[in-house]
Amino acid sequence: MKLLFDENLSPRLVQLLANEYPGSSHVDLAGLGSAHDADVWRYAKDGGYVLVSKDSDFIEMSVLLGAPPKLVWIRRGNCSTKEIATLLNAHLPDIKLLCDTTEGRFLAIE
C-alpha cells in the first residue's frame, strides 16, 4: 500500500513513513508540484497509489470519478509534518482496510 502525498503535505513524509508505507511518493518527486488536480488524480490512479491530501477538491473528484485511486483526506488544520506522520501511522489499519475493500472511495481522518 503506497501513498502519494499532495503538494499541501511535506515531501518529508515519504521518508518518515517509509517503513509503514513503502513505495510512497510525493507529487514534487513525480514532477507534479504545480500540476492540476486532474493530473495528480490520473498519476495516482495509473501508479496504484492511495492519494493523501488536505484538499477537499479531491473528495469531489472521488464522488464524480469513483475509485481508483482511493483517497485519504486529512481534515486537520495547520500542524507539523510529524503530527501528520503520527496521524497516518495511527490510522494504518483503517487505510489498509480502505485499500483491501472494493467498498469506499475515501477515508477522512482528523
C-alpha distance (Angstrom), angle and dihedral (degrees) to the residues before:
residue distance angle dihedral
M1 . . .
K2 3.76 . .
L3 3.77 127.0 .
L4 3.79 131.3 -145.8
F5 3.80 111.0 -151.9
D6 3.79 117.1 -147.0
E7 3.79 122.0 -130.5
N8 3.82 92.1 -97.8
L9 3.81 88.1 68.8
S10 3.78 127.9 66.8
P11 3.82 120.4 -95.8
R12 3.82 86.0 -136.7
L13 3.81 88.0 77.5
V14 3.80 89.3 76.6
Q15 3.79 90.8 64.1
L16 3.81 95.9 35.6
L17 3.81 91.7 54.9
A18 3.81 99.9 34.3
N19 3.81 93.6 115.3
E20 3.80 95.7 49.1
Y21 3.81 97.9 35.6
P22 3.82 107.7 27.7
G23 3.79 117.0 -170.8
S24 3.78 93.5 28.4
S25 3.79 122.0 145.8
H26 3.78 143.5 -176.9
V27 3.79 127.9 -123.2
D28 3.82 89.8 -117.1
L29 3.81 90.5 57.4
A30 3.80 89.0 50.3
G31 3.81 92.7 51.5
L32 3.80 91.6 -109.7
G33 3.80 99.9 111.3
S34 3.80 95.5 127.0
A35 3.78 97.9 22.0
H36 3.78 125.2 132.4
D37 3.78 116.2 -97.1
A38 3.82 90.4 -111.1
D39 3.81 90.4 59.0
V40 3.81 91.9 48.9
W41 3.82 89.8 47.7
R42 3.81 91.8 51.1
Y43 3.81 92.4 47.1
A44 3.81 91.3 51.1
K45 3.80 91.2 47.4
D46 3.82 94.9 47.2
G47 3.81 92.5 44.6
G48 3.80 96.7 47.4
Y49 3.80 93.7 -116.9
V50 3.77 131.4 150.3
L51 3.79 104.5 -130.0
V52 3.81 115.8 -130.6
S53 3.78 118.2 -163.6
K54 3.78 146.7 143.5
D55 3.81 88.5 -143.6
S56 3.82 114.3 110.0
D57 3.83 89.9 -158.3
F58 3.79 88.2 79.4
I59 3.81 90.0 58.7
E60 3.80 88.6 59.5
M61 3.80 90.6 48.5
S62 3.80 89.7 50.2
V63 3.80 91.2 53.9
L64 3.82 92.9 46.1
L65 3.80 100.0 39.6
G66 3.79 103.7 25.5
A67 3.76 123.9 -148.4
P68 2.95 144.2 -11.3
P69 2.87 109.9 90.7
K70 3.74 101.8 48.3
L71 3.78 116.6 -150.7
V72 3.78 136.9 -137.8
W73 3.78 106.7 -158.4
I74 3.79 112.9 -160.4
R75 3.78 108.4 -151.1
R76 3.75 99.6 -171.2
G77 3.77 126.7 113.1
N78 3.76 124.9 -132.7
C79 3.77 110.4 -21.2
S80 3.76 138.9 143.7
T81 3.77 126.5 -84.6
K82 3.79 88.3 -116.0
E83 3.81 90.0 56.2
I84 3.81 90.4 51.9
A85 3.82 90.3 49.6
T86 3.81 90.4 49.9
L87 3.80 90.5 48.4
L88 3.81 92.7 51.1
N89 3.80 91.2 47.1
A90 3.80 90.8 50.3
H91 3.80 89.8 52.6
L92 3.80 96.3 44.6
P93 3.85 92.6 114.8
D94 3.82 90.8 49.4
I95 3.81 92.5 48.3
K96 3.80 90.7 47.5
L97 3.81 90.1 51.2
L98 3.81 90.2 49.6
C99 3.80 89.7 53.6
D100 3.79 95.6 43.8
T101 3.79 96.8 52.5
T102 3.78 130.6 69.3
E103 3.78 88.9 -143.9
G104 3.76 122.3 83.6
R105 3.74 129.8 35.3
F106 3.77 102.5 -149.9
L107 3.76 145.3 14.0
A108 3.79 120.3 -142.6
I109 3.79 114.5 -153.9
E110 3.78 131.2 -178.2
